[in-house]
Amino acid sequence: QVKLVESGGGLVQPGGSLEVSCHSSGFTLNLYCIAWFRQAPGKEREGVSWINSDGNGDYTYYADSVKGRFTISRDNAKNIVYLQMNRLKPEGTAVYYCALDMDRGDACDRTAQPYDRWGQGTQVTVSS
């Protein structure tokens, strides 16, 4: 059974750092693109970061709004995908979700619609 479980959210001050994790099970992690999305109250779900692999190594992708501040990585042995978030801004307050599209394999889509497996989300609040 495919499962994604996020953890690590919390309250952080503007300019601070936080790492959220996506614990996966039921599939081979390095064969798939894993995405992080976030959704703020009253807003649409927004793509944040993506990671995939072609066997030679991991490839990472970022939304322009987080490029240079966020880092996605994964530990295939532990089946965990991480999102390290630095220099957080108040507009980063949202529920953060990891997602998987079982039909697309290692292809990453920047929109939320194709993803058919989602975790329950973890709340990140950036506030002083």
Contacts in CASP RR format, 6 or more apart in sequence:
PFRMAT RR
TARGET T0000
AUTHOR 0000-0000-0000
METHOD contacts of the structure
MODEL  1
QVKLVESGGGLVQPGGSLEVSCHSSGFTLNLYCIAWFRQAPGKEREGVSW
INSDGNGDYTYYADSVKGRFTISRDNAKNIVYLQMNRLKPEGTAVYYCAL
DMDRGDACDRTAQPYDRWGQGTQVTVSS
1 25 0 8 1.000
1 26 0 8 1.000
2 24 0 8 1.000
2 25 0 8 1.000
2 26 0 8 1.000
2 27 0 8 1.000
2 100 0 8 1.000
2 102 0 8 1.000
2 117 0 8 1.000
3 24 0 8 1.000
3 25 0 8 1.000
3 26 0 8 1.000
3 119 0 8 1.000
4 22 0 8 1.000
4 23 0 8 1.000
4 24 0 8 1.000
4 98 0 8 1.000
4 99 0 8 1.000
4 100 0 8 1.000
4 117 0 8 1.000
4 118 0 8 1.000
4 119 0 8 1.000
5 22 0 8 1.000
5 23 0 8 1.000
5 24 0 8 1.000
5 119 0 8 1.000
5 120 0 8 1.000
6 20 0 8 1.000
6 21 0 8 1.000
6 22 0 8 1.000
6 23 0 8 1.000
6 96 0 8 1.000
6 97 0 8 1.000
6 98 0 8 1.000
6 119 0 8 1.000
6 120 0 8 1.000
6 121 0 8 1.000
6 122 0 8 1.000
7 20 0 8 1.000
7 21 0 8 1.000
7 23 0 8 1.000
7 122 0 8 1.000
8 18 0 8 1.000
8 19 0 8 1.000
8 20 0 8 1.000
8 21 0 8 1.000
8 122 0 8 1.000
9 18 0 8 1.000
9 20 0 8 1.000
9 96 0 8 1.000
9 122 0 8 1.000
9 123 0 8 1.000
9 124 0 8 1.000
10 18 0 8 1.000
10 122 0 8 1.000
10 123 0 8 1.000
10 124 0 8 1.000
10 125 0 8 1.000
11 125 0 8 1.000
11 127 0 8 1.000
12 18 0 8 1.000
12 88 0 8 1.000
12 124 0 8 1.000
12 125 0 8 1.000
12 126 0 8 1.000
13 126 0 8 1.000
13 127 0 8 1.000
13 128 0 8 1.000
14 88 0 8 1.000
14 89 0 8 1.000
14 90 0 8 1.000
14 126 0 8 1.000
14 127 0 8 1.000
14 128 0 8 1.000
15 86 0 8 1.000
15 87 0 8 1.000
15 88 0 8 1.000
15 89 0 8 1.000
15 126 0 8 1.000
16 86 0 8 1.000
16 87 0 8 1.000
16 88 0 8 1.000
16 126 0 8 1.000
17 84 0 8 1.000
17 85 0 8 1.000
17 86 0 8 1.000
17 87 0 8 1.000
17 88 0 8 1.000
18 85 0 8 1.000
18 88 0 8 1.000
18 124 0 8 1.000
19 82 0 8 1.000
19 83 0 8 1.000
19 84 0 8 1.000
19 85 0 8 1.000
20 36 0 8 1.000
20 82 0 8 1.000
20 83 0 8 1.000
20 85 0 8 1.000
20 96 0 8 1.000
20 122 0 8 1.000
20 124 0 8 1.000
21 80 0 8 1.000
21 81 0 8 1.000
21 82 0 8 1.000
21 83 0 8 1.000
22 34 0 8 1.000
22 36 0 8 1.000
22 80 0 8 1.000
22 81 0 8 1.000
22 82 0 8 1.000
22 83 0 8 1.000
22 98 0 8 1.000
22 119 0 8 1.000
23 79 0 8 1.000
23 80 0 8 1.000
24 34 0 8 1.000
24 79 0 8 1.000
24 80 0 8 1.000
24 81 0 8 1.000
24 98 0 8 1.000
24 100 0 8 1.000
25 79 0 8 1.000
27 100 0 8 1.000
27 102 0 8 1.000
29 74 0 8 1.000
29 76 0 8 1.000
29 79 0 8 1.000
29 81 0 8 1.000
30 53 0 8 1.000
30 55 0 8 1.000
30 74 0 8 1.000
30 76 0 8 1.000
31 53 0 8 1.000
31 105 0 8 1.000
31 106 0 8 1.000
32 52 0 8 1.000
32 100 0 8 1.000
32 101 0 8 1.000
32 102 0 8 1.000
32 104 0 8 1.000
32 105 0 8 1.000
32 106 0 8 1.000
33 50 0 8 1.000
33 51 0 8 1.000
33 52 0 8 1.000
33 100 0 8 1.000
33 101 0 8 1.000
33 104 0 8 1.000
33 105 0 8 1.000
33 106 0 8 1.000
33 107 0 8 1.000
33 108 0 8 1.000
33 109 0 8 1.000
34 50 0 8 1.000
34 51 0 8 1.000
34 52 0 8 1.000
34 74 0 8 1.000
34 81 0 8 1.000
34 98 0 8 1.000
34 99 0 8 1.000
34 100 0 8 1.000
35 47 0 8 1.000
35 48 0 8 1.000
35 49 0 8 1.000
35 50 0 8 1.000
35 98 0 8 1.000
35 99 0 8 1.000
35 100 0 8 1.000
35 108 0 8 1.000
35 109 0 8 1.000
35 115 0 8 1.000
36 47 0 8 1.000
36 48 0 8 1.000
36 49 0 8 1.000
36 50 0 8 1.000
36 72 0 8 1.000
36 81 0 8 1.000
36 83 0 8 1.000
36 96 0 8 1.000
36 97 0 8 1.000
36 98 0 8 1.000
36 99 0 8 1.000
37 45 0 8 1.000
37 46 0 8 1.000
37 47 0 8 1.000
37 48 0 8 1.000
37 96 0 8 1.000
37 97 0 8 1.000
37 98 0 8 1.000
37 99 0 8 1.000
37 112 0 8 1.000
37 115 0 8 1.000
38 45 0 8 1.000
38 46 0 8 1.000
38 47 0 8 1.000
38 48 0 8 1.000
38 92 0 8 1.000
38 94 0 8 1.000
38 95 0 8 1.000
38 96 0 8 1.000
38 97 0 8 1.000
38 124 0 8 1.000
39 45 0 8 1.000
39 46 0 8 1.000
39 94 0 8 1.000
39 95 0 8 1.000
39 97 0 8 1.000
40 46 0 8 1.000
40 91 0 8 1.000
40 92 0 8 1.000
40 93 0 8 1.000
40 94 0 8 1.000
40 95 0 8 1.000
43 94 0 8 1.000
44 112 0 8 1.000
45 97 0 8 1.000
45 112 0 8 1.000
46 63 0 8 1.000
46 65 0 8 1.000
46 94 0 8 1.000
47 63 0 8 1.000
47 110 0 8 1.000
47 111 0 8 1.000
47 112 0 8 1.000
48 62 0 8 1.000
48 63 0 8 1.000
48 65 0 8 1.000
48 66 0 8 1.000
48 70 0 8 1.000
48 83 0 8 1.000
48 96 0 8 1.000
49 60 0 8 1.000
49 61 0 8 1.000
49 62 0 8 1.000
49 63 0 8 1.000
49 66 0 8 1.000
49 70 0 8 1.000
49 72 0 8 1.000
49 83 0 8 1.000
50 60 0 8 1.000
50 61 0 8 1.000
50 62 0 8 1.000
50 72 0 8 1.000
50 108 0 8 1.000
50 110 0 8 1.000
51 58 0 8 1.000
51 59 0 8 1.000
51 60 0 8 1.000
51 61 0 8 1.000
51 72 0 8 1.000
51 73 0 8 1.000
51 74 0 8 1.000
51 81 0 8 1.000
51 108 0 8 1.000
52 58 0 8 1.000
52 59 0 8 1.000
52 106 0 8 1.000
52 107 0 8 1.000
52 108 0 8 1.000
53 59 0 8 1.000
53 106 0 8 1.000
54 106 0 8 1.000
58 73 0 8 1.000
58 74 0 8 1.000
60 71 0 8 1.000
60 72 0 8 1.000
60 73 0 8 1.000
61 108 0 8 1.000
61 110 0 8 1.000
62 68 0 8 1.000
62 70 0 8 1.000
62 72 0 8 1.000
63 110 0 8 1.000
66 85 0 8 1.000
69 85 0 8 1.000
69 86 0 8 1.000
69 87 0 8 1.000
69 88 0 8 1.000
70 83 0 8 1.000
70 84 0 8 1.000
70 85 0 8 1.000
70 86 0 8 1.000
71 82 0 8 1.000
71 83 0 8 1.000
71 84 0 8 1.000
71 86 0 8 1.000
72 81 0 8 1.000
72 82 0 8 1.000
72 83 0 8 1.000
72 84 0 8 1.000
73 81 0 8 1.000
73 82 0 8 1.000
73 84 0 8 1.000
74 80 0 8 1.000
74 81 0 8 1.000
74 82 0 8 1.000
75 82 0 8 1.000
81 98 0 8 1.000
83 96 0 8 1.000
85 124 0 8 1.000
88 124 0 8 1.000
88 126 0 8 1.000
89 126 0 8 1.000
90 126 0 8 1.000
90 127 0 8 1.000
91 126 0 8 1.000
92 124 0 8 1.000
92 126 0 8 1.000
93 124 0 8 1.000
93 125 0 8 1.000
93 126 0 8 1.000
93 127 0 8 1.000
94 123 0 8 1.000
94 124 0 8 1.000
95 121 0 8 1.000
95 122 0 8 1.000
95 123 0 8 1.000
95 124 0 8 1.000
96 121 0 8 1.000
96 122 0 8 1.000
96 123 0 8 1.000
96 124 0 8 1.000
97 118 0 8 1.000
97 119 0 8 1.000
97 120 0 8 1.000
97 121 0 8 1.000
98 118 0 8 1.000
98 119 0 8 1.000
98 121 0 8 1.000
99 112 0 8 1.000
99 115 0 8 1.000
99 117 0 8 1.000
99 118 0 8 1.000
99 119 0 8 1.000
100 115 0 8 1.000
100 116 0 8 1.000
100 117 0 8 1.000
100 118 0 8 1.000
101 107 0 8 1.000
101 109 0 8 1.000
101 114 0 8 1.000
101 115 0 8 1.000
101 116 0 8 1.000
101 117 0 8 1.000
102 116 0 8 1.000
102 117 0 8 1.000
103 114 0 8 1.000
103 116 0 8 1.000
104 114 0 8 1.000
109 115 0 8 1.000
END
